Amino acid sequence: MAKEGAQRAEETEQMIQKEGGKEAGEGSAAGSLRAADTKEMRAVVLSAFGGLNKLRVSKKAMPEPQDGELKIRVKACGLNFIDLMVRQGNIDNPPKTPLIPGFECSGIVEAVGDSVKGFEIGDRIMAFVNYSAWAEVVCTPVEFVYKIPDDMSFSEAAAFPMNFVTAYMMLFEVANLREGMSVLVHSAGGGVGQAVAQLCSTVPNVTVFGTASSFKHEAIKDSVTHLFDRNVDYVQEVKRISADGVDIVLDCLCGENTGKGLSLLKPLGTYILYGSSNMVTGETKSFFSFAKSWWQVEKVNPIKLYEENKVIAGFSLLNLLFKQNRSGLIKGVMDKLLDLYNRKKIKPVVDSLWALEEVKEAMQRIHDRGNIGKLILDVEKAPTPLTHAYTFTDDVGKNSKEDNENLTSDQC
Ligand SMILES: NC(=O)c1ccc[n+]([C@@H]2O[C@H](COP(=O)([O-])OP(=O)(O)OC[C@H]3O[C@@H](n4cnc5c(N)ncnc54)[C@H](OP(=O)(O)O)[C@@H]3O)[C@@H](O)[C@H]2O)c1
């Protein structure tokens, strides 16, 4: 695997040299490509489902806005855990490859399709995109686009929609979080985890229990009331502190944790399943972990829920947006979130910035559990060849805190 890592770094360097050749005198790879041919753009392309080697930066035809769409000059894109699962083909009804991945971005409105109201060329925006966000230019329906505050950077804006809308809807729309309640969240140092922690702090006297890799604890200790290492028996740890459990369990792990999460609920408590990170056990899809996760979930017994006064729920933001047409509901949530941002109650945590050409290294950082907050693909960032500090490894969680700190500061 370390050899694969070296190969990957070499591929990145080759990509940089290739782009660098076009770049001479232009200042950035993005600028040179635009100057060379305005009908083409750089985009990350997934050629087939599988490992990191299925990702490449290629030239693609630039999209033009259809009726009701905005054309966006992209500045930054969010990299989410779901993007790893898409790359592996580890999702329900995967689309056909080749495809441009990515579900969210920030940037500037470059053109406005027919019948679009409320936006003008030059507006600073963030947007959800049903694939294809990881490109220099994106077109998306206007109902998935939101103006951003003047003091919100493009990196922050790309880190905002997926994490904060998911966290807000689970806490306030599904679980009805109120004063004095308690919440358990896994991957508390990740993008959604940190959004959950910040939103919980907007309600008085909420106790947050979180699990995360130990090296993250120092960095996130102020946002979470009780932190446990991801490998400990968290059921026992939570019960040691709160004998009757918690009001809300947010489970993005799936697998064997469904039963554990339910066992932790107080009467009238809500368990929300919203992810299946446990299905990702390596660089490519594992059929064994896929089968194990779903077999465990199907063992939930509704009669026991009734007897024990427990609520079980599921949440999928992408389905709500792109399959169930709830963009109006999400616009209302976004308005509330932007109000919280403007009142300085919440702020996206950005882990690190990466060039499009560094997408493999960025994804590897998530596989290695190295991120604290969100990874951003910065479209205008020049790639930095990886020559030190970071070695690729199959052993998740084994890179040291120093390695991660080096990587973050080197890459930012
Ligand atoms: N349903 C929805 O609408 C929705 C929307 C957004 C996200 N999600 C889900 O929410 C979860 C968090 O998403 P995110 O984008 O914010 O990612 P994230 O939490 O930043 O993901 C990375 C972190 O997840 C933890 N992790 C758990 N299992 C892992 C594994 N098998 N491989 C690598 N890391 C693993 C690691 O933290 P530790 O080592 O510290 O645990 C890692 O640093 C994901 O399951 C995602 O699919 C769901």
The ligand as a MOL file (V3000), in Angstrom:
LIG
                    3D

  0  0  0     0  0            999 V3000
M  V30 BEGIN CTAB
M  V30 COUNTS 48 52 0 0 0
M  V30 BEGIN ATOM
M  V30 1 N -27.8670 10.8460 5.4040 0
M  V30 2 C -27.3970 12.0160 5.0250 0
M  V30 3 O -28.1290 12.8570 4.4940 0
M  V30 4 C -25.9440 12.3020 5.2210 0
M  V30 5 C -25.4060 13.5500 4.8740 0
M  V30 6 C -24.0600 13.7830 5.1310 0
M  V30 7 C -23.2840 12.7800 5.7030 0
M  V30 8 N -23.8410 11.5950 5.9940 0 CHG=1
M  V30 9 C -23.0520 10.5260 6.6240 0
M  V30 10 O -22.4950 11.0680 7.7990 0
M  V30 11 C -21.2370 10.4670 8.0490 0
M  V30 12 C -20.2120 11.5610 8.2020 0
M  V30 13 O -20.0650 12.2080 6.9490 0
M  V30 14 P -18.9950 13.3500 6.7050 0
M  V30 15 O -19.0440 13.6400 5.2550 0
M  V30 16 O -19.1600 14.4210 7.6980 0 CHG=-1
M  V30 17 O -17.6440 12.5930 6.9570 0
M  V30 18 P -16.6290 12.6330 8.1840 0
M  V30 19 O -17.3200 12.4130 9.4690 0
M  V30 20 O -15.7610 13.8140 8.0630 0
M  V30 21 O -15.8910 11.2950 7.7900 0
M  V30 22 C -14.6410 10.9820 8.1260 0
M  V30 23 C -14.5450 10.4160 9.5320 0
M  V30 24 O -15.4400 9.3240 9.7140 0
M  V30 25 C -14.9200 8.4240 10.6700 0
M  V30 26 N -15.0670 7.0570 10.1270 0
M  V30 27 C -15.9950 6.1670 10.5400 0
M  V30 28 N -15.9240 5.0460 9.8280 0
M  V30 29 C -14.9370 5.2060 8.9410 0
M  V30 30 C -14.3760 4.3850 7.9410 0
M  V30 31 N -14.8650 3.1610 7.6980 0
M  V30 32 N -13.3640 4.8740 7.1920 0
M  V30 33 C -12.8980 6.0970 7.4210 0
M  V30 34 N -13.3940 6.9310 8.3770 0
M  V30 35 C -14.4010 6.4920 9.1260 0
M  V30 36 C -13.4920 8.8540 10.9130 0
M  V30 37 O -13.4710 9.5820 12.1300 0
M  V30 38 P -13.1220 8.8610 13.5390 0
M  V30 39 O -11.9920 7.9280 13.2750 0
M  V30 40 O -12.7450 10.0050 14.3860 0
M  V30 41 O -14.3880 8.1580 13.9440 0
M  V30 42 C -13.2060 9.8210 9.7830 0
M  V30 43 O -12.2380 10.8210 10.1100 0
M  V30 44 C -20.9960 9.5010 6.8880 0
M  V30 45 O -21.4270 8.2210 7.2450 0
M  V30 46 C -21.8770 10.0540 5.7970 0
M  V30 47 O -22.2340 9.1190 4.8180 0
M  V30 48 C -25.1520 11.3380 5.7790 0
M  V30 END ATOM
M  V30 BEGIN BOND
M  V30 1 1 1 2
M  V30 2 2 2 3
M  V30 3 1 2 4
M  V30 4 1 4 5
M  V30 5 2 4 48
M  V30 6 2 5 6
M  V30 7 1 6 7
M  V30 8 2 7 8
M  V30 9 1 8 9
M  V30 10 1 8 48
M  V30 11 1 9 10
M  V30 12 1 9 46
M  V30 13 1 10 11
M  V30 14 1 11 12
M  V30 15 1 11 44
M  V30 16 1 12 13
M  V30 17 1 13 14
M  V30 18 2 14 15
M  V30 19 1 14 16
M  V30 20 1 14 17
M  V30 21 1 17 18
M  V30 22 2 18 19
M  V30 23 1 18 20
M  V30 24 1 18 21
M  V30 25 1 21 22
M  V30 26 1 22 23
M  V30 27 1 23 24
M  V30 28 1 23 42
M  V30 29 1 24 25
M  V30 30 1 25 26
M  V30 31 1 25 36
M  V30 32 1 26 27
M  V30 33 1 26 35
M  V30 34 2 27 28
M  V30 35 1 28 29
M  V30 36 1 29 30
M  V30 37 2 29 35
M  V30 38 1 30 31
M  V30 39 2 30 32
M  V30 40 1 32 33
M  V30 41 2 33 34
M  V30 42 1 34 35
M  V30 43 1 36 37
M  V30 44 1 36 42
M  V30 45 1 37 38
M  V30 46 2 38 39
M  V30 47 1 38 40
M  V30 48 1 38 41
M  V30 49 1 42 43
M  V30 50 1 44 45
M  V30 51 1 44 46
M  V30 52 1 46 47
M  V30 END BOND
M  V30 END CTAB
M  END
